[in-house]
Amino acid sequence: MSGEFSVVDPEDVPTEQFNTCETSVRKLSERLGATELRVNQVIVEPGEVTTPHTHDGQEEVFVAMTEGQIGIEGTVHEIAAGNVVRVPPETTRNLRNHGDDETHVWLAFGAPPVGSVEDFGAYVVGEEG
């Protein structure tokens, strides 16, 4: 897809469930034609917590499309809508929604593209909650 650009409306991509937790995800990488990074929209409903994990060699950037919560090394951080969070590969992270009524929506970018939602590759699941 060299030299071309692509546009995807995440609402046009069906949601799937992560295989390690109940959180929904829209996998955008293939639809965008992305080969050098992985792109997902993560939808964290009230009460949900994604699996704490690290990535062996993959840096991640999370864009809060709504206000949200991210756990970094077990500490919860409140993130305003529009803010961007960078997490190094070896740092334990997960998305959380300790609220009662608002859905949190994130865009998650990982590079280099290690594994996939179906096969996490070097995705390392931690024990923090």
Secondary structure as GFF3:
##gff-version 3
##sequence-region A 1 129
A	DSSP	three_ten_helix	10	12	.	.	.	ID=ss1
A	DSSP	beta_strand	16	17	.	.	.	ID=ss2
A	DSSP	beta_strand	24	27	.	.	.	ID=ss3
A	DSSP	alpha_helix	29	32	.	.	.	ID=ss4
A	DSSP	beta_strand	38	44	.	.	.	ID=ss5
A	DSSP	beta_strand	53	55	.	.	.	ID=ss6
A	DSSP	beta_strand	59	64	.	.	.	ID=ss7
A	DSSP	beta_strand	68	72	.	.	.	ID=ss8
A	DSSP	beta_strand	75	79	.	.	.	ID=ss9
A	DSSP	beta_strand	84	87	.	.	.	ID=ss10
A	DSSP	beta_strand	93	96	.	.	.	ID=ss11
A	DSSP	beta_strand	104	111	.	.	.	ID=ss12
A	DSSP	beta_strand	123	125	.	.	.	ID=ss13
###
